[in-house]
C-alpha cells in the first residue's frame, strides 16, 4: 500500500513539474538587448514595457521579458544575441544600432523590433525603411537635425564655426553628422569634426576643439550620450554652448535641444510588438515608424553658467 501511495505521489509531483514547465513555455518570451545605459535608451525601454502592459502584456504574468544590457561592448552584444536565439525567444527588442545589428546578424526568423536606430536602412537592418523585407522593423529616433542647427544659430547668433562631436563607429551618428554638415553650410556656418572611437577619447577630443569653435553640436550618439558629462565639463568651462540631439544629453550638461521623446518612442515600438504578438503581423511588411512631435528643452543651470539669453520666440 505504501509503495502504491509513493508511486501516486511521484506521478503527481511529475505532473506538477510538467504543468509548471508548460505554464512557463506558454508565456511569450521577449528578449531585450540595450547597448548601454543612458537616459534616452532607458526611457525607450521603459516606454516599451509600459506600452506592452497597457495592451495587456505584463512581465511575469503572460510574458517574460529578459532584459540584458551590453554595457557598450560589441562582444557583449553578440553574446546576448546568441542567448536570445538559443532561447528561441518569440520576439527580440533591440535598443540602439550596434545591438540591433548583432541580433540581426544571428537570426533571420525571430521577429526583431528596433528602437533608437536613426536609419535602419543605412545600417543594413532592412532593405528599405518603407518596406523592410527582413525580419526587422521598429522605430527610428531620427531627430530634426537641420532644425537643431537652426536652433544653434538662434541661441548663438555670433557663432561662425561649429564643433561636430560624434563616434566614428556608430552608423547612426555618421548619418546625422552628414545632415548636420549640410545644415551648417545652408546656414553659413563652417564646422570642424571631432570624432571618437572609444569613451576614453571624449574629453581629449572635446578639449582639442576649444579655441577653434564657437559652439558644439552633438547628435543622438550613444557613446557621447553616455559620456556627456565629460563633454559638458570641458565645453561649459570654456563658455562654449552645446546643442544636443536629445533631452537626456541636456540633463547631463548640454545647453538645449529640439528633439523627440524617447519614452513615447518606446511606446510606439510596443504597438508594433502587439501587432506581431497578437495579430501575427510580419515585420517584413511593417514600415519603420517615426515620431512627428518634437520638444524644445534646455538646462537652466547651464544657461545661467554660460550667461546666455534665449530669443523671445523660444
C-alpha positions in Angstrom: 0.0 0.0 0.0 2.9 2.4 0.9 4.5 1.6 -2.5 1.3 2.4 -4.3 0.9 5.7 -2.4 4.5 6.6 -3.1 4.1 5.9 -6.8 1.0 8.0 -7.0 2.7 10.9 -5.2 5.7 10.7 -7.6 3.4 10.7 -10.6 1.5 13.7 -9.1 4.8 15.6 -8.5 6.0 14.8 -12.0 2.7 16.1 -13.4 3.0 19.3 -11.4 6.6 19.8 -12.7 5.4 19.3 -16.2 2.5 21.6 -15.7 4.9 24.3 -14.4 7.1 23.8 -17.4 4.1 24.1 -19.8 2.9 27.2 -17.9 6.4 28.8 -18.4 6.5 27.7 -22.0 3.1 29.1 -22.7 4.3 32.6 -21.7 5.6 34.8 -24.6 9.4 35.3 -24.3 10.7 38.7 -25.3 14.5 39.3 -25.2 15.6 42.9 -24.8 19.1 43.9 -25.6 20.1 47.5 -24.8 23.5 48.8 -25.9 24.4 51.0 -23.0 22.8 52.8 -20.0 21.9 56.4 -20.6 18.6 58.3 -20.2 17.4 58.1 -23.8 17.8 54.4 -24.2 16.5 53.8 -20.6 13.3 55.7 -21.5 12.9 53.8 -24.7 13.0 50.6 -22.8 10.5 51.8 -20.1 8.2 53.1 -22.8 8.2 49.7 -24.5 7.5 47.8 -21.2 4.7 50.2 -20.3 3.2 50.1 -23.7 3.1 46.4 -23.7 1.5 46.4 -20.2 -1.2 48.8 -21.4 -2.0 46.4 -24.1 -2.4 43.5 -21.7 1.1 42.0 -22.0 2.6 42.2 -18.5 6.0 40.9 -17.5 5.7 37.9 -15.2 2.1 37.3 -15.9 1.6 36.4 -19.6 5.0 37.4 -20.9 8.6 37.0 -19.8 10.9 39.9 -20.5 14.6 39.0 -20.5 16.4 42.4 -20.2 20.1 42.5 -20.9 22.5 45.5 -21.1 25.6 45.2 -23.2 27.5 48.0 -21.4 28.5 49.5 -24.7 30.6 46.4 -25.6 30.1 44.8 -29.0 31.3 41.4 -27.8 28.6 41.6 -25.1 26.0 42.4 -27.8 26.9 39.2 -29.7 26.8 37.1 -26.5 23.4 38.4 -25.6 22.1 38.0 -29.1 23.3 34.3 -29.1 21.4 33.8 -25.8 18.1 35.1 -27.2 18.5 33.0 -30.4 19.3 29.8 -28.4 16.4 30.5 -26.1 14.1 30.7 -29.1 12.5 33.9 -27.9 9.3 34.9 -29.5 10.4 38.4 -30.1 13.6 40.5 -29.7 13.6 44.2 -28.9 17.0 45.8 -29.8 17.8 49.3 -28.5 20.4 51.2 -30.5 22.1 50.3 -33.8 25.0 48.1 -32.7 22.7 46.0 -30.5 20.2 45.6 -33.4 23.0 44.7 -35.9 24.3 42.0 -33.5 20.9 40.3 -33.3 20.0 40.7 -37.0 23.3 39.0 -37.9 22.4 35.9 -35.9 18.7 35.2 -36.8 16.6 35.7 -39.9 13.5 34.1 -38.4 12.8 35.5 -35.0 10.9 38.9 -35.3 13.2 41.8 -34.3 12.0 45.3 -33.4 14.5 48.1 -33.1 14.4 51.5 -31.4 16.8 54.3 -31.1 18.2 53.4 -34.5 18.4 56.5 -36.7 18.3 54.9 -40.1 17.7 51.2 -40.2 18.2 51.1 -44.0 21.8 52.6 -43.9 22.6 50.3 -41.0 21.7 47.4 -43.3 19.0 46.1 -41.0 16.2 46.5 -43.6 16.1 46.7 -47.4 14.2 49.9 -47.1 12.6 51.9 -44.3 9.3 51.8 -46.1 9.3 48.0 -46.7 11.9 46.2 -44.6 11.6 42.8 -46.4 13.6 41.3 -43.5 12.7 40.0 -40.0 13.4 43.5 -38.7 11.2 46.5 -38.2 10.7 49.1 -35.5 11.1 52.8 -34.8 13.6 55.4 -35.8 14.9 58.1 -33.4 15.8 60.4 -36.3 15.7 63.9 -34.8 15.2 67.2 -36.7 19.0 67.7 -37.1 18.6 70.6 -39.5 16.2 72.3 -37.0 18.7 71.7 -34.2 21.4 73.5 -36.2 19.0 76.4 -36.8 18.4 76.4 -33.1 22.1 76.8 -32.6 22.1 79.9 -34.9 19.2 81.4 -32.9 20.8 80.8 -29.5 24.4 81.6 -30.6 23.9 84.1 -33.5 27.5 85.1 -33.4 28.8 81.6 -34.0 30.9 81.1 -37.1 32.4 77.6 -36.6 30.7 74.6 -35.0 32.4 71.6 -33.5 30.7 68.4 -34.5 31.3 65.6 -31.9 30.4 62.0 -32.7 31.6 58.4 -32.5 33.1 57.3 -35.8 32.0 53.7 -35.4 28.2 54.4 -35.0 26.4 54.4 -38.3 23.5 56.4 -36.8 25.9 59.2 -35.8 27.6 59.4 -39.2 24.1 59.6 -40.8 23.2 62.6 -38.6 26.6 64.3 -38.9 26.2 64.3 -42.7 22.8 66.1 -42.3 24.4 68.5 -39.8 27.2 69.4 -42.2 24.6 70.2 -44.9 22.6 72.2 -42.4 25.7 74.1 -41.3 26.5 75.0 -44.9 22.9 76.1 -45.5 23.2 78.5 -42.5 26.6 79.9 -43.5 28.5 78.1 -40.7 31.8 76.3 -41.0 32.5 73.2 -39.0 35.3 71.1 -37.6 34.7 67.4 -36.9 35.7 65.8 -33.7 35.3 62.0 -33.8 36.0 59.5 -31.1 36.4 55.7 -31.3 36.1 55.0 -27.6 34.9 56.7 -24.4 38.4 57.5 -23.2 38.9 59.9 -26.1 35.8 62.1 -25.4 37.4 64.6 -23.0 40.6 64.9 -25.1 38.8 65.4 -28.4 36.5 68.0 -26.9 39.4 69.9 -25.4 41.2 69.8 -28.8 38.4 71.9 -30.3 38.4 74.6 -27.6 39.7 77.8 -29.2 38.7 76.6 -32.7 34.9 76.6 -32.5 32.2 78.8 -31.1 29.7 76.1 -30.2 29.3 72.3 -30.2 26.7 70.1 -31.8 26.4 66.5 -30.6 23.8 64.2 -32.3 22.0 61.3 -30.7 25.2 59.4 -30.4 25.2 56.6 -27.8 28.9 56.9 -26.8 28.7 60.7 -26.5 25.3 60.5 -24.6 26.9 58.1 -22.0 29.9 60.4 -21.7 28.0 63.7 -22.0 29.2 64.9 -18.6 32.8 64.9 -19.8 31.8 66.9 -22.9 29.9 69.4 -20.8 32.7 69.8 -18.2 35.1 70.9 -20.9 32.7 72.9 -23.1 30.9 74.8 -20.3 34.2 75.8 -18.6 35.2 77.2 -22.0 31.9 79.0 -22.3 31.0 77.1 -25.4 27.3 76.1 -25.8 26.3 72.6 -26.7 23.3 71.9 -28.8 22.4 68.2 -28.3 20.4 65.6 -30.1 18.1 64.7 -27.3 16.9 65.8 -23.8 18.9 63.3 -21.8 22.1 64.9 -23.0 20.7 68.3 -22.0 20.1 67.0 -18.5 23.7 65.8 -18.4 25.0 69.3 -19.0 24.2 70.3 -22.6 22.5 73.6 -23.2 19.5 72.8 -25.3 17.8 70.6 -27.9 14.8 70.3 -30.1 14.2 66.6 -30.1 12.0 63.6 -29.6 10.6 61.9 -26.5 12.3 58.5 -26.2 9.6 57.2 -23.8 7.0 57.8 -26.4 9.3 56.2 -29.0 9.4 53.0 -26.9 5.6 53.0 -26.6 5.3 53.4 -30.3 7.5 50.3 -30.7 5.3 48.4 -28.3 2.3 49.0 -30.6 4.3 47.2 -33.3 5.1 44.4 -30.9 1.4 43.9 -30.1 0.6 43.7 -33.9 3.2 40.9 -34.2 2.3 39.0 -31.0 -1.5 39.4 -31.2 -2.3 39.7 -34.9 0.6 37.8 -36.4 1.9 40.8 -38.4 5.1 40.2 -40.4 8.0 42.6 -39.7 9.0 42.3 -43.4 5.8 44.2 -44.3 5.9 46.7 -41.4 7.4 50.1 -42.3 9.8 51.8 -39.9 7.8 54.3 -37.8 8.8 57.8 -36.6 7.6 60.3 -34.0 6.3 63.5 -35.5 6.2 65.7 -32.4 9.4 67.5 -31.2 10.0 69.2 -27.9 12.3 72.2 -27.0 14.2 71.6 -23.8 17.1 73.3 -22.1 19.3 73.2 -19.0 18.7 76.2 -16.8 21.9 75.7 -14.8 24.0 75.5 -18.0 22.2 78.5 -19.4 23.0 80.6 -16.3 26.6 79.4 -16.2 27.1 80.5 -19.8 25.2 83.7 -19.4 23.1 83.1 -22.5 19.8 84.8 -23.1 17.3 83.0 -25.4 15.3 84.8 -28.1 11.7 85.6 -27.1 10.3 83.0 -29.5 11.9 80.2 -27.6 
